Amino acid sequence: MKIVDMEKRIVENQLELENLITLHEAESDLKLAKMEETIKWYETELVKVGGVSLNPFSWKSKKGKK
C-alpha cells in the first residue's frame, strides 16, 4: 500500500508542477509584453520630445551626418 500511495503522490506532484510551470510561463509572457509596450512608449516619447533614439546603432549614423 505504501508504494501505491507514493506513486499516487508522485503523479499528483507532477501535475502540480506542470500547472505551476504553465502559470509561471503565462506570467512571464505577460511581464514581457508589458515591458515591450513600455519600451515602445519610451521610444516614441523620446523621439517626439528630444529626437533621441534608444537604438545605439542609430547614434553612430547621426554623428556621421553632422
N, CA, C and O atoms as a printed pandas DataFrame, in Angstrom:
     atom_number atom_name residue_name chain_id  residue_number  x_coord  y_coord  z_coord
0              1         N          MET        A               1    0.810   -1.194    0.000
1              2        CA          MET        A               1    0.000    0.000    0.000
2              3         C          MET        A               1    0.858    1.266    0.000
3              4         O          MET        A               1    0.492    2.266   -0.619
4              5         N          LYS        A               2    1.982    1.225    0.683
5              6        CA          LYS        A               2    2.832    2.407    0.739
6              7         C          LYS        A               2    3.329    2.795   -0.643
7              8         O          LYS        A               2    3.372    3.978   -0.980
8              9         N          ILE        A               3    3.697    1.820   -1.431
9             10        CA          ILE        A               3    4.213    2.110   -2.769
10            11         C          ILE        A               3    3.116    2.724   -3.637
11            12         O          ILE        A               3    3.384    3.649   -4.405
12            13         N          VAL        A               4    1.912    2.233   -3.526
13            14        CA          VAL        A               4    0.797    2.769   -4.298
14            15         C          VAL        A               4    0.519    4.215   -3.898
15            16         O          VAL        A               4    0.284    5.069   -4.753
16            17         N          ASP        A               5    0.549    4.482   -2.603
17            18        CA          ASP        A               5    0.343    5.852   -2.120
18            19         C          ASP        A               5    1.443    6.787   -2.613
19            20         O          ASP        A               5    1.179    7.917   -3.023
20            21         N          MET        A               6    2.672    6.298   -2.567
21            22        CA          MET        A               6    3.802    7.113   -3.020
22            23         C          MET        A               6    3.692    7.399   -4.519
23            24         O          MET        A               6    3.949    8.520   -4.959
24            25         N          GLU        A               7    3.317    6.403   -5.290
25            26        CA          GLU        A               7    3.161    6.610   -6.724
26            27         C          GLU        A               7    2.044    7.618   -7.009
27            28         O          GLU        A               7    2.162    8.450   -7.908
28            29         N          LYS        A               8    0.977    7.533   -6.245
29            30        CA          LYS        A               8   -0.133    8.463   -6.405
30            31         C          LYS        A               8    0.319    9.895   -6.086
31            32         O          LYS        A               8   -0.027   10.833   -6.804
32            33         N          ARG        A               9    1.081   10.053   -5.022
33            34        CA          ARG        A               9    1.579   11.379   -4.656
34            35         C          ARG        A               9    2.551   11.918   -5.700
35            36         O          ARG        A               9    2.572   13.117   -5.976
36            37         N          ILE        A              10    3.358   11.027   -6.280
37            38        CA          ILE        A              10    4.292   11.461   -7.323
38            39         C          ILE        A              10    3.528   12.004   -8.521
39            40         O          ILE        A              10    3.893   13.040   -9.075
40            41         N          VAL        A              11    2.470   11.310   -8.922
41            42        CA          VAL        A              11    1.660   11.769  -10.047
42            43         C          VAL        A              11    1.005   13.106   -9.708
43            44         O          VAL        A              11    0.982   14.012  -10.541
44            45         N          GLU        A              12    0.479   13.234   -8.506
45            46        CA          GLU        A              12   -0.142   14.496   -8.097
46            47         C          GLU        A              12    0.874   15.632   -8.098
47            48         O          GLU        A              12    0.567   16.741   -8.535
48            49         N          ASN        A              13    2.074   15.363   -7.614
49            50        CA          ASN        A              13    3.119   16.387   -7.575
50            51         C          ASN        A              13    3.556   16.773   -8.982
51            52         O          ASN        A              13    3.818   17.947   -9.247
52            53         N          GLN        A              14    3.637   15.802   -9.887
53            54        CA          GLN        A              14    3.998   16.108  -11.262
54            55         C          GLN        A              14    2.947   17.008  -11.911
55            56         O          GLN        A              14    3.289   17.954  -12.621
56            57         N          LEU        A              15    1.682   16.716  -11.669
57            58        CA          LEU        A              15    0.616   17.550  -12.212
58            59         C          LEU        A              15    0.666   18.964  -11.637
59            60         O          LEU        A              15    0.465   19.945  -12.354
60            61         N          GLU        A              16    0.934   19.053  -10.351
61            62        CA          GLU        A              16    1.032   20.368   -9.725
62            63         C          GLU        A              16    2.210   21.158  -10.296
63            64         O          GLU        A              16    2.098   22.360  -10.539
64            65         N          LEU        A              17    3.331   20.481  -10.508
65            66        CA          LEU        A              17    4.486   21.146  -11.104
66            67         C          LEU        A              17    4.179   21.632  -12.518
67            68         O          LEU        A              17    4.557   22.745  -12.885
68            69         N          GLU        A              18    3.513   20.826  -13.297
69            70        CA          GLU        A              18    3.144   21.239  -14.648
70            71         C          GLU        A              18    2.231   22.462  -14.615
71            72         O          GLU        A              18    2.375   23.378  -15.426
72            73         N          ASN        A              19    1.298   22.468  -13.680
73            74        CA          ASN        A              19    0.409   23.627  -13.542
74            75         C          ASN        A              19    1.181   24.875  -13.130
75            76         O          ASN        A              19    0.924   25.966  -13.639
76            77         N          LEU        A              20    2.119   24.714  -12.216
77            78        CA          LEU        A              20    2.919   25.855  -11.775
78            79         C          LEU        A              20    3.809   26.380  -12.895
79            80         O          LEU        A              20    3.980   27.590  -13.042
80            81         N          ILE        A              21    4.368   25.479  -13.676
81            82        CA          ILE        A              21    5.212   25.897  -14.800
82            83         C          ILE        A              21    4.377   26.665  -15.817
83            84         O          ILE        A              21    4.813   27.699  -16.323
84            85         N          THR        A              22    3.198   26.173  -16.113
85            86        CA          THR        A              22    2.308   26.855  -17.050
86            87         C          THR        A              22    1.937   28.238  -16.540
87            88         O          THR        A              22    1.934   29.207  -17.300
88            89         N          LEU        A              23    1.625   28.329  -15.256
89            90        CA          LEU        A              23    1.287   29.616  -14.657
90            91         C          LEU        A              23    2.470   30.572  -14.725
91            92         O          LEU        A              23    2.306   31.746  -15.057
92            93         N          HIS        A              24    3.655   30.073  -14.412
93            94        CA          HIS        A              24    4.861   30.901  -14.445
94            95         C          HIS        A              24    5.137   31.397  -15.859
95            96         O          HIS        A              24    5.494   32.561  -16.044
96            97         N          GLU        A              25    4.979   30.539  -16.852
97            98        CA          GLU        A              25    5.212   30.945  -18.236
98            99         C          GLU        A              25    4.209   32.014  -18.665
99           100         O          GLU        A              25    4.567   32.961  -19.365
100          101         N          ALA        A              26    2.970   31.864  -18.252
101          102        CA          ALA        A              26    1.951   32.860  -18.597
102          103         C          ALA        A              26    2.282   34.202  -17.959
103          104         O          ALA        A              26    2.171   35.238  -18.614
104          105         N          GLU        A              27    2.683   34.199  -16.700
105          106        CA          GLU        A              27    3.058   35.440  -16.020
106          107         C          GLU        A              27    4.278   36.072  -16.679
107          108         O          GLU        A              27    4.348   37.292  -16.831
108          109         N          SER        A              28    5.229   35.245  -17.065
109          110        CA          SER        A              28    6.432   35.733  -17.714
110          111         C          SER        A              28    6.103   36.367  -19.059
111          112         O          SER        A              28    6.646   37.420  -19.392
112          113         N          ASP        A              29    5.231   35.747  -19.827
113          114        CA          ASP        A              29    4.821   36.303  -21.116
114          115         C          ASP        A              29    4.118   37.646  -20.925
115          116         O          ASP        A              29    4.331   38.580  -21.698
116          117         N          LEU        A              30    3.285   37.735  -19.900
117          118        CA          LEU        A              30    2.576   38.981  -19.621
118          119         C          LEU        A              30    3.550   40.095  -19.241
119          120         O          LEU        A              30    3.424   41.223  -19.717
120          121         N          LYS        A              31    4.525   39.776  -18.380
121          122        CA          LYS        A              31    5.524   40.775  -17.995
122          123         C          LYS        A              31    6.339   41.231  -19.197
123          124         O          LYS        A              31    6.632   42.418  -19.342
124          125         N          LEU        A              32    6.706   40.284  -20.057
125          126        CA          LEU        A              32    7.479   40.621  -21.236
126          127         C          LEU        A              32    6.688   41.543  -22.159
127          128         O          LEU        A              32    7.231   42.506  -22.700
128          129         N          ALA        A              33    5.420   41.248  -22.333
129          130        CA          ALA        A              33    4.575   42.096  -23.184
130          131         C          ALA        A              33    4.462   43.502  -22.607
131          132         O          ALA        A              33    4.512   44.483  -23.350
132          133         N          LYS        A              34    4.310   43.608  -21.301
133          134        CA          LYS        A              34    4.235   44.929  -20.664
134          135         C          LYS        A              34    5.543   45.696  -20.825
135          136         O          LYS        A              34    5.529   46.900  -21.081
136          137         N          MET        A              35    6.674   45.004  -20.676
137          138        CA          MET        A              35    7.970   45.655  -20.830
138          139         C          MET        A              35    8.171   46.129  -22.263
139          140         O          MET        A              35    8.679   47.229  -22.481
140          141         N          GLU        A              36    7.781   45.319  -23.240
141          142        CA          GLU        A              36    7.905   45.728  -24.634
142          143         C          GLU        A              36    7.031   46.941  -24.920
143          144         O          GLU        A              36    7.434   47.843  -25.653
144          145         N          GLU        A              37    5.840   46.960  -24.343
145          146        CA          GLU        A              37    4.950   48.106  -24.518
146          147         C          GLU        A              37    5.570   49.365  -23.912
147          148         O          GLU        A              37    5.495   50.443  -24.502
148          149         N          THR        A              38    6.178   49.227  -22.745
149          150        CA          THR        A              38    6.826   50.359  -22.084
150          151         C          THR        A              38    7.998   50.871  -22.917
151          152         O          THR        A              38    8.178   52.080  -23.064
152          153         N          ILE        A              39    8.781   49.963  -23.455
153          154        CA          ILE        A              39    9.921   50.366  -24.280
154          155         C          ILE        A              39    9.439   51.114  -25.511
155          156         O          ILE        A              39   10.014   52.139  -25.878
156          157         N          LYS        A              40    8.388   50.612  -26.155
157          158        CA          LYS        A              40    7.865   51.294  -27.338
158          159         C          LYS        A              40    7.368   52.696  -26.971
159          160         O          LYS        A              40    7.556   53.643  -27.734
160          161         N          TRP        A              41    6.740   52.823  -25.814
161          162        CA          TRP        A              41    6.261   54.134  -25.389
162          163         C          TRP        A              41    7.440   55.087  -25.202
163          164         O          TRP        A              41    7.411   56.221  -25.681
164          165         N          TYR        A              42    8.480   54.619  -24.501
165          166        CA          TYR        A              42    9.645   55.462  -24.286
166          167         C          TYR        A              42   10.293   55.846  -25.611
167          168         O          TYR        A              42   10.702   56.994  -25.789
168          169         N          GLU        A              43   10.390   54.906  -26.535
169          170        CA          GLU        A              43   10.995   55.214  -27.826
170          171         C          GLU        A              43   10.219   56.312  -28.545
171          172         O          GLU        A              43   10.811   57.252  -29.077
172          173         N          THR        A              44    8.900   56.192  -28.559
173          174        CA          THR        A              44    8.112   57.206  -29.265
174          175         C          THR        A              44    8.175   58.549  -28.558
175          176         O          THR        A              44    8.269   59.583  -29.219
176          177         N          GLU        A              45    8.127   58.561  -27.238
177          178        CA          GLU        A              45    8.167   59.829  -26.495
178          179         C          GLU        A              45    9.522   60.505  -26.607
179          180         O          GLU        A              45    9.589   61.725  -26.756
180          181         N          LEU        A              46   10.604   59.738  -26.539
181          182        CA          LEU        A              46   11.927   60.345  -26.644
182          183         C          LEU        A              46   12.164   60.910  -28.037
183          184         O          LEU        A              46   12.791   61.960  -28.185
184          185         N          VAL        A              47   11.675   60.231  -29.043
185          186        CA          VAL        A              47   11.842   60.738  -30.403
186          187         C          VAL        A              47   11.010   61.990  -30.589
187          188         O          VAL        A              47   11.461   62.940  -31.230
188          189         N          LYS        A              48    9.793   62.011  -30.036
189          190        CA          LYS        A              48    8.927   63.189  -30.153
190          191         C          LYS        A              48    9.547   64.397  -29.461
191          192         O          LYS        A              48    9.612   65.485  -30.034
192          193         N          VAL        A              49    9.996   64.200  -28.238
193          194        CA          VAL        A              49   10.444   65.320  -27.408
194          195         C          VAL        A              49   11.852   65.775  -27.765
195          196         O          VAL        A              49   12.082   66.954  -28.031
196          197         N          GLY        A              50   12.785   64.841  -27.771
197          198        CA          GLY        A              50   14.174   65.262  -27.931
198          199         C          GLY        A              50   14.850   64.735  -29.170
199          200         O          GLY        A              50   16.027   65.017  -29.394
200          201         N          GLY        A              51   14.145   63.983  -29.976
201          202        CA          GLY        A              51   14.777   63.415  -31.159
202          203         C          GLY        A              51   15.810   62.365  -30.811
203          204         O          GLY        A              51   16.727   62.117  -31.594
204          205         N          VAL        A              52   15.678   61.743  -29.648
205          206        CA          VAL        A              52   16.648   60.758  -29.175
206          207         C          VAL        A              52   16.125   59.366  -29.484
207          208         O          VAL        A              52   14.948   59.077  -29.269
208          209         N          SER        A              53   16.986   58.519  -29.981
209          210        CA          SER        A              53   16.621   57.131  -30.246
210          211         C          SER        A              53   17.295   56.241  -29.213
211          212         O          SER        A              53   18.431   56.491  -28.811
212          213         N          LEU        A              54   16.586   55.198  -28.785
213          214        CA          LEU        A              54   17.166   54.260  -27.833
214          215         C          LEU        A              54   18.051   53.228  -28.515
215          216         O          LEU        A              54   18.704   52.434  -27.839
216          217         N          ASN        A              55   18.082   53.227  -29.811
217          218        CA          ASN        A              55   18.900   52.284  -30.559
218          219         C          ASN        A              55   20.318   52.840  -30.671
219          220         O          ASN        A              55   20.527   53.844  -31.352
220          221         N          PRO        A              56   21.292   52.213  -30.020
221          222        CA          PRO        A              56   22.656   52.758  -30.048
222          223         C          PRO        A              56   23.283   52.714  -31.439
223          224         O          PRO        A              56   24.209   53.477  -31.715
224          225         N          PHE        A              57   22.806   51.846  -32.309
225          226        CA          PHE        A              57   23.360   51.774  -33.648
226          227         C          PHE        A              57   22.971   52.992  -34.482
227          228         O          PHE        A              57   23.679   53.351  -35.424
228          229         N          SER        A              58   21.869   53.618  -34.146
229          230        CA          SER        A              58   21.454   54.807  -34.889
230          231         C          SER        A              58   22.253   56.038  -34.452
231          232         O          SER        A              58   22.283   57.032  -35.177
232          233         N          TRP        A              59   22.881   55.995  -33.316
233          234        CA          TRP        A              59   23.650   57.145  -32.838
234          235         C          TRP        A              59   24.842   57.407  -33.747
235          236         O          TRP        A              59   25.149   58.555  -34.069
236          237         N          LYS        A              60   25.501   56.348  -34.153
237          238        CA          LYS        A              60   26.690   56.497  -34.976
238          239         C          LYS        A              60   26.345   57.144  -36.315
239          240         O          LYS        A              60   27.070   58.010  -36.804
240          241         N          SER        A              61   25.237   56.716  -36.893
241          242        CA          SER        A              61   24.869   57.271  -38.191
242          243         C          SER        A              61   24.513   58.745  -38.070
243          244         O          SER        A              61   24.786   59.511  -38.994
244          245         N          LYS        A              62   23.922   59.163  -36.976
245          246        CA          LYS        A              62   23.603   60.578  -36.782
246          247         C          LYS        A              62   24.864   61.408  -36.553
247          248         O          LYS        A              62   24.942   62.550  -37.006
248          249         N          LYS        A              63   25.851   60.844  -35.855
249          250        CA          LYS        A              63   27.092   61.581  -35.616
250          251         C          LYS        A              63   27.835   61.810  -36.926
251          252         O          LYS        A              63   28.450   62.857  -37.130
252          253         N          GLY        A              64   27.771   60.823  -37.805
253          254        CA          GLY        A              64   28.475   60.956  -39.081
254          255         C          GLY        A              64   27.847   61.972  -39.994
255          256         O          GLY        A              64   28.533   62.518  -40.858
256          257         N          LYS        A              65   26.561   62.250  -39.837
257          258        CA          LYS        A              65   25.878   63.221  -40.687
258          259         C          LYS        A              65   26.206   64.656  -40.306
259          260         O          LYS        A              65   26.108   65.548  -41.149
260          261         N          LYS        A              66   26.587   64.898  -39.080
261          262        CA          LYS        A              66   26.839   66.272  -38.615
262          263         C          LYS        A              66   28.156   66.797  -39.089
263          264         O          LYS        A              66   28.514   67.934  -38.784
